[in-house]
Amino acid sequence: MTLLWYTGHRAASVRQLRWSDVDLETKTVDWRAEVDKIGYQHRNPLHTESVEVLARGKVIADETGDVWIFPSSDKDTEPMTRNEACKLWRRIADAVGIKAGSRIGTHAFCRSFAGRLRDVPLSELKELGGWKTEQTVIGTYIQPDQDAQRAALDRL
C-alpha cells in the first residue's frame, strides 16, 4: 500500500517490481516497460517513507534471495499474481471498513496521488505517476475539487 500511495502507479506495475528495479542508495525506482500497462519505461525518485519500507524488506530479501519484491505465495520465482493481490486488497479493505462493491480499489490510489499533487507542474506529475501524456492525467486522474477551485479563486 505504501508504494501505491507514494508512487501513484498501477497495482500491476507495483506487484511486478524486482529488487533490481529499486536503488535504495539513489532512492529511485525503474519502472520496466514489460510490466507497465502502457509499456512506459521510466525512472522516478522514491518518497522517504517508501525507501524506509523497502529497506526493511530488502534485508529479508538479501537473506532469502528473493528476486521479486512481492513474490507469489505459490512460486517465489514468480511475482504475486493478480488474484493474490486482489485477495490481499480485500483483506486490507475489510480491515479498514471499505465495503465490498464500494468501487474503491487499488486504482483509487492513482486518482488520489494525482489529486494530492494537483499543484505540481503537469509535466512532473505525469512523470511521477507514470502516465505517458498530460492529457491522461487531466482527463482521467485529476478530478474536479471544490477546495482546489476555492483556493484558485482566493488567488484572484
GIQUI-V207776 format. One record per run of one state. SS is the DSSP state (2 for helix, 1 for strand, 0 for the rest). FROM is the first residue (numbers start at 1). TO is the last residue. If there is no record, write none. Layout:
ss=<SS:SS>
from=<FROM:FROM>
to=<TO:TO>
This chain:
ss=<0:2:0:2:0:1:2:1:0:1:0:2:0:1:0:2:0:1:0:1:0:1:0:2:0:2:0:2:0:2:0:2:0>
from=<1:2:8:11:16:18:19:22:24:28:32:33:36:42:46:48:65:68:69:71:72:79:80:82:97:107:117:122:130:134:142:146:155>
to=<1:7:10:15:17:18:21:23:27:31:32:35:41:45:47:64:67:68:70:71:78:79:81:96:106:116:121:129:133:141:145:154:156>
